[in-house]
């Protein structure tokens, strides 16, 4: 199952992130190396939030990431939430669904 960790940033996030960014990115890359985090990044125009995509049997890895994230701990994230995401198309889909007329590969 995939899980979306969604962040809503404070208005001055871009101005405040510099001192915390290396620690945040280290945590993210470590989660990716461990196989928990698939891909992540901030929204653009405006930079007011981010999505981090996790894969696992439960939302625990995504929730723990947020609870320990330096951005969250230092108030750069005003709200975060985790949602299950049923992925059905693509090589990384956890629940592939093909059209009835197509042959599964």
C-alpha positions as a Markdown table, in Angstrom:
| # | Residue | x | y | z |
|---|---|---|---|---|
| 1 | Unk | 0.0 | 0.0 | 0.0 |
| 2 | Unk | 1.1 | 3.5 | -0.7 |
| 3 | Unk | 0.6 | 6.3 | 1.9 |
| 4 | Unk | 0.7 | 10.0 | 1.2 |
| 5 | Unk | 2.2 | 12.3 | 3.8 |
| 6 | Unk | 0.9 | 15.7 | 3.1 |
| 7 | Unk | 2.4 | 18.9 | 4.6 |
| 8 | Unk | 0.9 | 22.4 | 4.7 |
| 9 | Unk | 3.7 | 24.9 | 5.2 |
| 10 | Unk | 3.7 | 28.2 | 7.1 |
| 11 | Unk | 3.6 | 31.3 | 5.0 |
| 12 | Unk | 7.3 | 32.1 | 5.5 |
| 13 | Unk | 8.5 | 28.5 | 4.9 |
| 14 | Unk | 10.9 | 29.4 | 2.1 |
| 15 | Unk | 12.6 | 32.0 | 4.1 |
| 16 | Unk | 13.0 | 29.8 | 7.2 |
| 17 | Unk | 13.9 | 26.4 | 5.8 |
| 18 | Unk | 17.6 | 26.9 | 5.1 |
| 19 | Unk | 18.9 | 26.2 | 8.6 |
| 20 | Unk | 16.8 | 22.9 | 8.8 |
| 21 | Unk | 17.0 | 21.7 | 5.2 |
| 22 | Unk | 20.1 | 19.5 | 5.4 |
| 23 | Unk | 18.7 | 17.6 | 8.4 |
| 24 | Unk | 15.3 | 17.2 | 6.7 |
| 25 | Unk | 16.9 | 16.0 | 3.5 |
| 26 | Unk | 19.1 | 13.5 | 5.4 |
| 27 | Unk | 16.0 | 12.1 | 7.1 |
| 28 | Unk | 14.2 | 11.8 | 3.8 |
| 29 | Unk | 17.1 | 10.2 | 1.9 |
| 30 | Unk | 17.6 | 7.7 | 4.8 |
| 31 | Unk | 13.9 | 6.8 | 4.7 |
| 32 | Unk | 14.3 | 6.3 | 0.9 |
| 33 | Unk | 17.3 | 4.0 | 1.4 |
| 34 | Unk | 15.4 | 2.0 | 4.0 |
| 35 | Unk | 12.6 | 1.4 | 1.4 |
| 36 | Unk | 9.9 | 3.4 | 3.2 |
| 37 | Unk | 9.9 | 6.6 | 1.2 |
| 38 | Unk | 9.4 | 6.3 | -2.6 |
| 39 | Unk | 9.5 | 9.9 | -3.7 |
| 40 | Unk | 9.0 | 13.4 | -2.2 |
| 41 | Unk | 9.0 | 17.0 | -3.0 |
| 42 | Unk | 7.4 | 20.4 | -2.4 |
| 43 | Unk | 4.7 | 22.1 | -4.5 |
| 44 | Unk | 5.6 | 24.9 | -6.7 |
| 45 | Unk | 3.9 | 28.3 | -7.4 |
| 46 | Unk | 3.3 | 28.7 | -4.5 |
| 47 | Unk | 5.6 | 26.6 | -2.3 |
| 48 | Unk | 2.9 | 26.1 | 0.3 |
| 49 | Unk | 3.1 | 22.3 | 0.9 |
| 50 | Unk | 4.7 | 19.0 | 0.0 |
| 51 | Unk | 3.8 | 15.4 | -0.6 |
| 52 | Unk | 5.9 | 12.5 | 0.4 |
| 53 | Unk | 5.0 | 9.0 | -0.9 |
| 54 | Unk | 5.6 | 6.1 | 1.4 |
| 55 | Unk | 5.1 | 2.3 | 0.8 |
| 56 | Unk | 4.4 | -0.2 | 3.5 |
| 57 | Unk | 1.9 | -2.4 | 5.3 |
| 58 | Unk | 0.7 | 0.5 | 7.4 |
| 59 | Unk | 0.9 | 4.3 | 7.7 |
| 60 | Unk | 3.4 | 4.0 | 10.6 |
| 61 | Unk | 6.5 | 4.9 | 8.6 |
| 62 | Unk | 4.9 | 8.0 | 7.2 |
| 63 | Unk | 3.6 | 9.0 | 10.6 |
| 64 | Unk | 6.9 | 8.5 | 12.4 |
| 65 | Unk | 8.7 | 10.4 | 9.7 |
| 66 | Unk | 6.4 | 13.4 | 10.3 |
| 67 | Unk | 6.7 | 13.2 | 14.1 |
| 68 | Unk | 10.5 | 13.2 | 13.9 |
| 69 | Unk | 10.9 | 15.7 | 11.0 |
| 70 | Unk | 12.8 | 18.8 | 11.9 |
| 71 | Unk | 10.4 | 20.9 | 9.7 |
| 72 | Unk | 7.5 | 19.8 | 11.9 |
| 73 | Unk | 9.4 | 20.1 | 15.2 |
| 74 | Unk | 10.4 | 23.7 | 14.3 |
| 75 | Unk | 7.0 | 24.9 | 13.1 |
| 76 | Unk | 7.7 | 25.1 | 9.3 |
| 77 | Unk | 4.8 | 22.6 | 8.8 |
| 78 | Unk | 1.5 | 24.0 | 10.2 |
| 79 | Unk | -0.5 | 20.8 | 9.5 |
| 80 | Unk | 0.3 | 17.3 | 8.3 |
| 81 | Unk | -1.8 | 14.2 | 7.5 |
| 82 | Unk | -1.3 | 10.7 | 6.2 |
| 83 | Unk | -3.8 | 9.2 | 3.7 |
| 84 | Unk | -3.8 | 5.7 | 2.2 |
| 85 | Unk | -3.5 | 5.8 | -1.6 |
| 86 | Unk | -4.6 | 2.8 | -3.7 |
| 87 | Unk | -2.3 | 2.9 | -6.7 |
| 88 | Unk | -3.6 | 0.9 | -9.7 |
| 89 | Unk | -1.5 | 2.0 | -12.8 |
| 90 | Unk | 2.2 | 1.9 | -13.3 |
| 91 | Unk | 5.2 | -0.3 | -12.5 |
| 92 | Unk | 5.2 | 0.7 | -8.8 |
| 93 | Unk | 1.4 | 0.3 | -8.3 |
| 94 | Unk | 0.6 | -1.8 | -5.3 |
| 95 | Unk | -2.8 | -3.0 | -6.6 |
| 96 | Unk | -2.4 | -3.1 | -10.4 |
| 97 | Unk | -5.7 | -3.1 | -12.2 |
| 98 | Unk | -5.8 | -3.7 | -16.0 |
| 99 | Unk | -8.8 | -3.1 | -18.3 |
| 100 | Unk | -10.9 | -6.2 | -18.8 |
| 101 | Unk | -10.0 | -6.1 | -22.5 |
| 102 | Unk | -6.2 | -5.9 | -21.9 |
| 103 | Unk | -3.9 | -8.8 | -21.0 |
| 104 | Unk | -2.0 | -8.4 | -17.8 |
| 105 | Unk | 1.7 | -8.3 | -18.3 |
